[in-house]
């Protein structure tokens, strides 16, 4: 939340559409992932395993974490992604619909949870939080998982975000640092 016309904090949450597409490509091609992002849920069965694309995929994924418009790294890899794009988009579209339903359920069950976590951190600090920005990108991946991609960017599994205790456990140390 951010208060308009004031110095405040802002936590923005979204479903990582482009990252979900990239993870679909990873899982469909059976690529290794040194980054450590768990497999998608529901699982995407690999069509083939071709490790020669793993490095190109890792670069593409890293670029997508930073921006939704990465540079084109390898024309052959780009063509491979283009071949999978329609299927990946349909799969991600279904996950987006599920994400919205889960968001609404979570909002009813735990209203203003993030605000309460920030308030708790402010009490621990003994002061109001300094202005900060944090982006939380939720991904439809297996299990409880979180990865701080940058000072102001956190990747989390839907399962982590949906569990109030887990998301508090992940957010509190970050907020203590940046707030």
Buried (B, 14 or more C-beta within 10 A) or exposed (E): EEEEEEEBBEBEBEBBBBBBBBBBBBBBBBBEBEBEBBBBBEEBEBEEEEEEBBBBBBBBBEBBBEEEEBEEBBEEBEEBBEEBEEBBBEBBEEBBEBBEEBBEEBEEEBEEBBEEBBEBBBEEEEEEBEEBEBBBBBBBBBEBBBBBBEEBBBBBBBBBBBBBEBBBBBBBEBBEEBB
